Amino acid sequence: MTTSGGAVERAERQGPAPVRPARPPVLRGQGRPVAAVALGGAIGAAARYGAALLWPAGPAAFPWTTLVVNVAGCAVIGVFLVAVTEGRPAHPLLRPFFGTGVLGGFTTFSTYEVDVRRLLAEGRPGAGAVYLGLTLVAAMAAVWAAAGLTRGLIRRLARRGEGVSG
């Protein structure tokens, strides 16, 4: 009896096919963190939208709302990261929910880039440069200052025996 085209005979001569290790699906076990980031991102984006409604900037205005939102978000991330790394232990989903989701959705560096391009396109390179530099410097200073103040507060409370670090 013959096989169709001798495929079986050729396979037997070549030996067994190499076994590839099974690759786990990328999101296996990641459903909860992904959901936490998505929920937090929706909350943060809604808060950013609310800020734009409360303090609208006209089409030719300096983008103060975006500047304030980004600097405030950076200050909060400075407080938050010190609190969860040096303060009390946090739930494992808190960082993805709040740090990545809420604050990632709230801060808007994509709008920052669009605002810079708009200012340049309007022939306002000075305002664009000021906005570009001011946002970067203020955001970095906000993270640094907020993290330092939070770290100092945690240490002070720990010295008083108020149990913040554990």
ChimeraX commands (.cxc) that place a marker at each C-alpha (Angstrom):
marker #1 position 0.00,0.00,0.00 radius 0.5
marker #1 position 1.33,3.42,-0.87 radius 0.5
marker #1 position 0.72,6.76,0.70 radius 0.5
marker #1 position -0.25,9.83,-1.20 radius 0.5
marker #1 position 2.92,11.17,-2.71 radius 0.5
marker #1 position 5.15,9.39,-0.18 radius 0.5
marker #1 position 4.77,12.20,2.39 radius 0.5
marker #1 position 4.76,9.81,5.33 radius 0.5
marker #1 position 7.88,8.03,4.11 radius 0.5
marker #1 position 9.73,11.35,3.70 radius 0.5
marker #1 position 8.67,12.46,7.18 radius 0.5
marker #1 position 9.94,9.22,8.69 radius 0.5
marker #1 position 13.33,9.67,7.01 radius 0.5
marker #1 position 13.66,13.27,8.26 radius 0.5
marker #1 position 12.81,12.43,11.86 radius 0.5
marker #1 position 10.38,14.13,14.17 radius 0.5
marker #1 position 9.56,17.78,13.65 radius 0.5
marker #1 position 11.27,20.12,16.10 radius 0.5
marker #1 position 9.13,20.91,19.11 radius 0.5
marker #1 position 8.60,24.62,19.67 radius 0.5
marker #1 position 8.05,25.73,23.22 radius 0.5
marker #1 position 4.54,26.93,23.82 radius 0.5
marker #1 position 4.33,30.72,24.08 radius 0.5
marker #1 position 1.91,31.97,26.65 radius 0.5
marker #1 position -0.69,34.42,25.40 radius 0.5
marker #1 position 0.47,37.99,25.93 radius 0.5
marker #1 position -2.44,38.97,28.15 radius 0.5
marker #1 position -2.68,35.77,30.19 radius 0.5
marker #1 position -3.16,36.89,33.78 radius 0.5
marker #1 position -3.25,40.54,32.75 radius 0.5
marker #1 position -7.00,41.03,32.56 radius 0.5
marker #1 position -7.33,42.73,35.93 radius 0.5
marker #1 position -4.43,45.19,35.45 radius 0.5
marker #1 position -5.59,46.02,31.91 radius 0.5
marker #1 position -9.13,46.62,33.20 radius 0.5
marker #1 position -7.74,48.79,36.02 radius 0.5
marker #1 position -5.74,50.92,33.55 radius 0.5
marker #1 position -8.76,51.25,31.24 radius 0.5
marker #1 position -11.10,52.29,34.05 radius 0.5
marker #1 position -8.54,54.70,35.49 radius 0.5
marker #1 position -7.83,56.12,32.03 radius 0.5
marker #1 position -11.52,56.82,31.48 radius 0.5
marker #1 position -11.72,58.63,34.82 radius 0.5
marker #1 position -8.57,60.66,34.14 radius 0.5
marker #1 position -9.65,61.61,30.62 radius 0.5
marker #1 position -13.08,62.66,31.93 radius 0.5
marker #1 position -11.38,64.82,34.58 radius 0.5
marker #1 position -9.16,66.42,31.94 radius 0.5
marker #1 position -12.19,67.10,29.75 radius 0.5
marker #1 position -13.93,68.61,32.76 radius 0.5
marker #1 position -10.97,70.92,33.34 radius 0.5
marker #1 position -11.16,72.07,29.72 radius 0.5
marker #1 position -14.87,72.79,30.14 radius 0.5
marker #1 position -14.33,74.69,33.39 radius 0.5
marker #1 position -11.41,76.72,32.03 radius 0.5
marker #1 position -11.77,76.87,28.25 radius 0.5
marker #1 position -9.01,78.40,26.19 radius 0.5
marker #1 position -9.97,80.21,23.01 radius 0.5
marker #1 position -8.51,79.10,19.71 radius 0.5
marker #1 position -5.83,81.82,19.76 radius 0.5
marker #1 position -5.26,81.83,23.53 radius 0.5
marker #1 position -2.21,80.60,25.40 radius 0.5
marker #1 position -2.95,76.97,26.47 radius 0.5
marker #1 position -3.05,77.60,30.22 radius 0.5
marker #1 position -5.49,74.77,30.94 radius 0.5
marker #1 position -3.23,72.14,29.38 radius 0.5
marker #1 position -0.22,73.59,31.19 radius 0.5
marker #1 position -1.97,73.53,34.58 radius 0.5
marker #1 position -3.39,70.03,34.04 radius 0.5
marker #1 position 0.01,68.62,33.09 radius 0.5
marker #1 position 1.85,70.30,35.96 radius 0.5
marker #1 position -0.83,69.28,38.49 radius 0.5
marker #1 position -0.78,65.71,37.20 radius 0.5
marker #1 position 3.00,65.59,37.52 radius 0.5
marker #1 position 2.79,66.85,41.10 radius 0.5
marker #1 position 0.25,64.17,41.94 radius 0.5
marker #1 position 2.45,61.46,40.38 radius 0.5
marker #1 position 5.32,62.66,42.57 radius 0.5
marker #1 position 3.17,62.30,45.69 radius 0.5
marker #1 position 1.65,59.02,44.56 radius 0.5
marker #1 position 4.83,57.18,43.62 radius 0.5
marker #1 position 6.59,58.09,46.84 radius 0.5
marker #1 position 3.52,57.12,48.85 radius 0.5
marker #1 position 3.20,53.68,47.24 radius 0.5
marker #1 position 6.93,52.89,47.23 radius 0.5
marker #1 position 7.95,54.33,50.60 radius 0.5
marker #1 position 4.67,54.49,52.50 radius 0.5
marker #1 position 2.18,51.80,53.35 radius 0.5
marker #1 position 2.00,48.76,51.09 radius 0.5
marker #1 position -0.55,49.32,48.34 radius 0.5
marker #1 position -2.97,47.01,46.58 radius 0.5
marker #1 position -1.29,45.56,43.45 radius 0.5
marker #1 position -3.88,47.18,41.17 radius 0.5
marker #1 position -3.48,50.68,42.63 radius 0.5
marker #1 position -0.46,51.62,40.52 radius 0.5
marker #1 position -1.99,50.51,37.21 radius 0.5
marker #1 position -5.34,52.08,38.07 radius 0.5
marker #1 position -4.20,55.41,39.45 radius 0.5
marker #1 position -0.63,55.90,38.24 radius 0.5
marker #1 position -1.03,54.66,34.68 radius 0.5
marker #1 position -4.78,54.99,34.20 radius 0.5
marker #1 position -6.05,58.05,36.04 radius 0.5
marker #1 position -2.91,60.16,35.80 radius 0.5
marker #1 position -2.08,58.94,32.30 radius 0.5
marker #1 position -5.58,59.87,31.16 radius 0.5
marker #1 position -5.54,63.17,33.03 radius 0.5
marker #1 position -2.18,64.50,31.85 radius 0.5
marker #1 position -2.15,65.30,28.19 radius 0.5
marker #1 position 1.23,65.59,26.60 radius 0.5
marker #1 position -0.28,64.84,23.20 radius 0.5
marker #1 position -2.38,68.01,23.51 radius 0.5
marker #1 position 0.77,69.79,24.68 radius 0.5
marker #1 position 2.46,68.86,21.41 radius 0.5
marker #1 position -0.59,69.96,19.39 radius 0.5
marker #1 position -0.67,73.27,21.29 radius 0.5
marker #1 position 3.02,73.91,20.52 radius 0.5
marker #1 position 2.43,73.18,16.83 radius 0.5
marker #1 position -0.63,75.45,16.82 radius 0.5
marker #1 position 1.31,78.32,18.36 radius 0.5
marker #1 position 4.08,77.89,15.78 radius 0.5
marker #1 position 1.57,77.64,12.91 radius 0.5
marker #1 position -0.06,80.88,14.10 radius 0.5
marker #1 position 3.28,82.62,13.75 radius 0.5
marker #1 position 3.86,82.81,17.50 radius 0.5
marker #1 position 7.23,81.08,17.92 radius 0.5
marker #1 position 7.99,83.01,21.13 radius 0.5
marker #1 position 4.78,81.81,22.80 radius 0.5
marker #1 position 5.44,78.28,21.48 radius 0.5
marker #1 position 8.96,78.25,22.90 radius 0.5
marker #1 position 7.80,79.66,26.25 radius 0.5
marker #1 position 5.03,77.07,26.45 radius 0.5
marker #1 position 7.36,74.26,25.42 radius 0.5
marker #1 position 10.00,75.15,28.00 radius 0.5
marker #1 position 7.66,76.24,30.77 radius 0.5
marker #1 position 5.67,73.00,30.64 radius 0.5
marker #1 position 8.79,70.83,30.79 radius 0.5
marker #1 position 10.45,72.79,33.58 radius 0.5
marker #1 position 7.27,73.20,35.63 radius 0.5
marker #1 position 6.28,69.53,35.22 radius 0.5
marker #1 position 9.71,68.28,36.29 radius 0.5
marker #1 position 9.84,70.74,39.20 radius 0.5
marker #1 position 6.35,69.64,40.28 radius 0.5
marker #1 position 7.34,65.96,40.38 radius 0.5
marker #1 position 10.57,66.72,42.21 radius 0.5
marker #1 position 8.99,69.06,44.79 radius 0.5
marker #1 position 5.95,66.90,45.43 radius 0.5
marker #1 position 8.06,63.76,45.79 radius 0.5
marker #1 position 10.45,65.52,48.18 radius 0.5
marker #1 position 7.65,66.95,50.32 radius 0.5
marker #1 position 5.89,63.58,50.44 radius 0.5
marker #1 position 9.10,61.77,51.35 radius 0.5
marker #1 position 9.72,64.28,54.15 radius 0.5
marker #1 position 6.17,63.90,55.46 radius 0.5
marker #1 position 6.42,60.11,55.47 radius 0.5
marker #1 position 9.71,60.24,57.38 radius 0.5
marker #1 position 8.32,62.76,59.88 radius 0.5
marker #1 position 5.24,60.66,60.51 radius 0.5
marker #1 position 7.37,57.51,60.87 radius 0.5
marker #1 position 9.57,59.24,63.48 radius 0.5
marker #1 position 6.46,60.19,65.44 radius 0.5
marker #1 position 5.47,56.53,65.44 radius 0.5
marker #1 position 2.32,56.99,63.42 radius 0.5
marker #1 position 3.00,53.83,61.45 radius 0.5
marker #1 position 2.96,55.23,57.92 radius 0.5
marker #1 position 5.73,52.93,56.69 radius 0.5
marker #1 position 4.23,49.67,57.67 radius 0.5
marker link #1:1,2 radius 0.2
marker link #1:2,3 radius 0.2
marker link #1:3,4 radius 0.2
marker link #1:4,5 radius 0.2
marker link #1:5,6 radius 0.2
marker link #1:6,7 radius 0.2
marker link #1:7,8 radius 0.2
marker link #1:8,9 radius 0.2
marker link #1:9,10 radius 0.2
marker link #1:10,11 radius 0.2
marker link #1:11,12 radius 0.2
marker link #1:12,13 radius 0.2
marker link #1:13,14 radius 0.2
marker link #1:14,15 radius 0.2
marker link #1:15,16 radius 0.2
marker link #1:16,17 radius 0.2
marker link #1:17,18 radius 0.2
marker link #1:18,19 radius 0.2
marker link #1:19,20 radius 0.2
marker link #1:20,21 radius 0.2
marker link #1:21,22 radius 0.2
marker link #1:22,23 radius 0.2
marker link #1:23,24 radius 0.2
marker link #1:24,25 radius 0.2
marker link #1:25,26 radius 0.2
marker link #1:26,27 radius 0.2
marker link #1:27,28 radius 0.2
marker link #1:28,29 radius 0.2
marker link #1:29,30 radius 0.2
marker link #1:30,31 radius 0.2
marker link #1:31,32 radius 0.2
marker link #1:32,33 radius 0.2
marker link #1:33,34 radius 0.2
marker link #1:34,35 radius 0.2
marker link #1:35,36 radius 0.2
marker link #1:36,37 radius 0.2
marker link #1:37,38 radius 0.2
marker link #1:38,39 radius 0.2
marker link #1:39,40 radius 0.2
marker link #1:40,41 radius 0.2
marker link #1:41,42 radius 0.2
marker link #1:42,43 radius 0.2
marker link #1:43,44 radius 0.2
marker link #1:44,45 radius 0.2
marker link #1:45,46 radius 0.2
marker link #1:46,47 radius 0.2
marker link #1:47,48 radius 0.2
marker link #1:48,49 radius 0.2
marker link #1:49,50 radius 0.2
marker link #1:50,51 radius 0.2
marker link #1:51,52 radius 0.2
marker link #1:52,53 radius 0.2
marker link #1:53,54 radius 0.2
marker link #1:54,55 radius 0.2
marker link #1:55,56 radius 0.2
marker link #1:56,57 radius 0.2
marker link #1:57,58 radius 0.2
marker link #1:58,59 radius 0.2
marker link #1:59,60 radius 0.2
marker link #1:60,61 radius 0.2
marker link #1:61,62 radius 0.2
marker link #1:62,63 radius 0.2
marker link #1:63,64 radius 0.2
marker link #1:64,65 radius 0.2
marker link #1:65,66 radius 0.2
marker link #1:66,67 radius 0.2
marker link #1:67,68 radius 0.2
marker link #1:68,69 radius 0.2
marker link #1:69,70 radius 0.2
marker link #1:70,71 radius 0.2
marker link #1:71,72 radius 0.2
marker link #1:72,73 radius 0.2
marker link #1:73,74 radius 0.2
marker link #1:74,75 radius 0.2
marker link #1:75,76 radius 0.2
marker link #1:76,77 radius 0.2
marker link #1:77,78 radius 0.2
marker link #1:78,79 radius 0.2
marker link #1:79,80 radius 0.2
marker link #1:80,81 radius 0.2
marker link #1:81,82 radius 0.2
marker link #1:82,83 radius 0.2
marker link #1:83,84 radius 0.2
marker link #1:84,85 radius 0.2
marker link #1:85,86 radius 0.2
marker link #1:86,87 radius 0.2
marker link #1:87,88 radius 0.2
marker link #1:88,89 radius 0.2
marker link #1:89,90 radius 0.2
marker link #1:90,91 radius 0.2
marker link #1:91,92 radius 0.2
marker link #1:92,93 radius 0.2
marker link #1:93,94 radius 0.2
marker link #1:94,95 radius 0.2
marker link #1:95,96 radius 0.2
marker link #1:96,97 radius 0.2
marker link #1:97,98 radius 0.2
marker link #1:98,99 radius 0.2
marker link #1:99,100 radius 0.2
marker link #1:100,101 radius 0.2
marker link #1:101,102 radius 0.2
marker link #1:102,103 radius 0.2
marker link #1:103,104 radius 0.2
marker link #1:104,105 radius 0.2
marker link #1:105,106 radius 0.2
marker link #1:106,107 radius 0.2
marker link #1:107,108 radius 0.2
marker link #1:108,109 radius 0.2
marker link #1:109,110 radius 0.2
marker link #1:110,111 radius 0.2
marker link #1:111,112 radius 0.2
marker link #1:112,113 radius 0.2
marker link #1:113,114 radius 0.2
marker link #1:114,115 radius 0.2
marker link #1:115,116 radius 0.2
marker link #1:116,117 radius 0.2
marker link #1:117,118 radius 0.2
marker link #1:118,119 radius 0.2
marker link #1:119,120 radius 0.2
marker link #1:120,121 radius 0.2
marker link #1:121,122 radius 0.2
marker link #1:122,123 radius 0.2
marker link #1:123,124 radius 0.2
marker link #1:124,125 radius 0.2
marker link #1:125,126 radius 0.2
marker link #1:126,127 radius 0.2
marker link #1:127,128 radius 0.2
marker link #1:128,129 radius 0.2
marker link #1:129,130 radius 0.2
marker link #1:130,131 radius 0.2
marker link #1:131,132 radius 0.2
marker link #1:132,133 radius 0.2
marker link #1:133,134 radius 0.2
marker link #1:134,135 radius 0.2
marker link #1:135,136 radius 0.2
marker link #1:136,137 radius 0.2
marker link #1:137,138 radius 0.2
marker link #1:138,139 radius 0.2
marker link #1:139,140 radius 0.2
marker link #1:140,141 radius 0.2
marker link #1:141,142 radius 0.2
marker link #1:142,143 radius 0.2
marker link #1:143,144 radius 0.2
marker link #1:144,145 radius 0.2
marker link #1:145,146 radius 0.2
marker link #1:146,147 radius 0.2
marker link #1:147,148 radius 0.2
marker link #1:148,149 radius 0.2
marker link #1:149,150 radius 0.2
marker link #1:150,151 radius 0.2
marker link #1:151,152 radius 0.2
marker link #1:152,153 radius 0.2
marker link #1:153,154 radius 0.2
marker link #1:154,155 radius 0.2
marker link #1:155,156 radius 0.2
marker link #1:156,157 radius 0.2
marker link #1:157,158 radius 0.2
marker link #1:158,159 radius 0.2
marker link #1:159,160 radius 0.2
marker link #1:160,161 radius 0.2
marker link #1:161,162 radius 0.2
marker link #1:162,163 radius 0.2
marker link #1:163,164 radius 0.2
marker link #1:164,165 radius 0.2
marker link #1:165,166 radius 0.2
view
